[in-house]
């Protein structure tokens, strides 16, 4: 996972420094946001997993901890990218960001309810 994350960051840096947004247009934006999303998900999953295993010092079930870290990293990455896209288009206002946070919290609450009902 760490190797794939480093490759994703390398891809994002390549897009960042070699793609001209004026010439690439929509394809350049898609490349930028896609590579950034993959790099953020990999980084946050790795950091979340290390936090859960090393700092919390519990005997974790590794598959469950990976699943939780991956879910959290996807939600945070989506929130970050949507914020960037809204900012780039001039539509990022505090109420839009608040709506993103509330939606992410509602999704996480739904996951917690489903997990609790399975126990």
C-alpha positions as CSV (number, residue, x, y, z in Angstrom):
1,X,0.0,0.0,0.0
2,X,2.9,2.4,0.8
3,X,4.5,1.7,-2.6
4,X,1.3,2.3,-4.4
5,X,0.8,5.5,-2.5
6,X,4.2,6.8,-3.4
7,X,3.6,6.0,-7.0
8,X,0.3,7.9,-6.8
9,X,2.0,10.9,-5.3
10,X,4.6,10.7,-8.1
11,X,1.8,10.6,-10.7
12,X,0.2,13.6,-9.1
13,X,3.5,15.5,-9.1
14,X,4.0,14.6,-12.7
15,X,0.6,15.9,-13.6
16,X,1.1,19.0,-11.5
17,X,4.4,20.0,-13.1
18,X,3.9,18.8,-16.7
19,X,0.2,19.3,-17.6
20,X,-0.7,22.9,-18.6
21,X,-4.3,23.4,-17.4
22,X,-5.0,25.9,-20.3
23,X,-4.1,23.4,-22.9
24,X,-5.3,20.2,-21.3
25,X,-8.7,21.5,-20.3
26,X,-11.1,18.9,-18.9
27,X,-8.8,16.0,-19.3
28,X,-6.1,17.8,-17.3
29,X,-8.5,18.5,-14.5
30,X,-9.6,14.9,-14.4
31,X,-6.0,13.7,-14.3
32,X,-5.2,16.2,-11.5
33,X,-8.2,15.3,-9.3
34,X,-8.0,11.5,-9.9
35,X,-4.3,11.2,-9.1
36,X,-4.7,13.5,-6.0
37,X,-7.7,11.4,-4.9
38,X,-5.7,8.1,-5.1
39,X,-2.7,9.6,-3.4
40,X,-4.8,11.0,-0.6
41,X,-6.7,7.8,-0.1
42,X,-3.5,5.8,0.1
43,X,-1.8,8.3,2.5
44,X,-4.8,8.6,4.8
45,X,-5.4,4.8,4.8
46,X,-1.8,4.1,5.7
47,X,-1.7,6.8,8.4
48,X,-5.1,5.7,9.8
49,X,-4.0,2.1,9.9
50,X,-0.7,3.0,11.7
51,X,-2.6,5.0,14.2
52,X,-5.0,2.2,14.9
53,X,-2.3,-0.4,15.3
54,X,0.6,1.4,16.9
55,X,-0.8,4.2,18.9
56,X,-4.0,2.6,20.2
57,X,-2.0,-0.5,21.2
58,X,-4.9,-2.9,21.0
59,X,-4.9,-6.3,19.5
60,X,-6.8,-5.4,16.4
61,X,-8.4,-7.6,13.8
62,X,-6.3,-6.3,10.9
63,X,-9.0,-6.8,8.2
64,X,-11.5,-4.8,10.2
65,X,-9.0,-2.0,10.9
66,X,-8.0,-1.7,7.3
67,X,-11.7,-1.5,6.3
68,X,-12.4,1.2,8.7
69,X,-9.2,3.2,7.8
70,X,-10.0,2.8,4.1
71,X,-13.6,4.0,4.6
72,X,-12.5,7.1,6.6
73,X,-9.8,7.9,4.0
74,X,-12.3,7.7,1.1
75,X,-14.8,10.0,2.9
76,X,-12.1,12.5,3.9
77,X,-10.6,12.5,0.4
78,X,-14.0,13.0,-1.3
79,X,-14.7,15.9,1.1
80,X,-11.3,17.4,0.3
81,X,-11.6,17.1,-3.5
82,X,-15.2,18.4,-3.5
83,X,-14.0,21.4,-1.5
84,X,-11.2,21.9,-4.0
85,X,-13.6,21.7,-6.9
86,X,-16.1,24.0,-5.3
87,X,-13.3,26.4,-4.5
88,X,-12.0,26.3,-8.1
89,X,-15.5,27.1,-9.4
90,X,-16.2,29.8,-6.9
91,X,-18.9,27.9,-5.0
92,X,-17.2,27.1,-1.8
93,X,-19.1,28.8,1.0
94,X,-19.2,27.8,4.6
95,X,-22.7,26.3,4.3
96,X,-21.5,24.1,1.4
97,X,-18.6,22.8,3.5
98,X,-20.9,22.4,6.5
99,X,-23.3,20.3,4.2
100,X,-20.3,18.2,3.2
101,X,-19.4,17.5,6.8
102,X,-23.0,16.7,7.7
103,X,-23.3,14.3,4.8
104,X,-20.0,12.6,5.7
105,X,-21.1,12.3,9.4
106,X,-24.5,10.8,8.3
107,X,-22.8,8.3,6.1
108,X,-20.4,7.3,8.9
109,X,-23.4,7.0,11.3
110,X,-25.1,4.7,8.9
111,X,-22.0,2.5,8.7
112,X,-21.9,2.4,12.5
113,X,-25.6,1.5,12.7
114,X,-25.1,-1.3,10.2
115,X,-22.1,-2.7,12.0
116,X,-23.9,-2.5,15.3
117,X,-26.9,-4.4,14.0
118,X,-24.6,-7.2,12.7
119,X,-23.3,-7.8,16.2
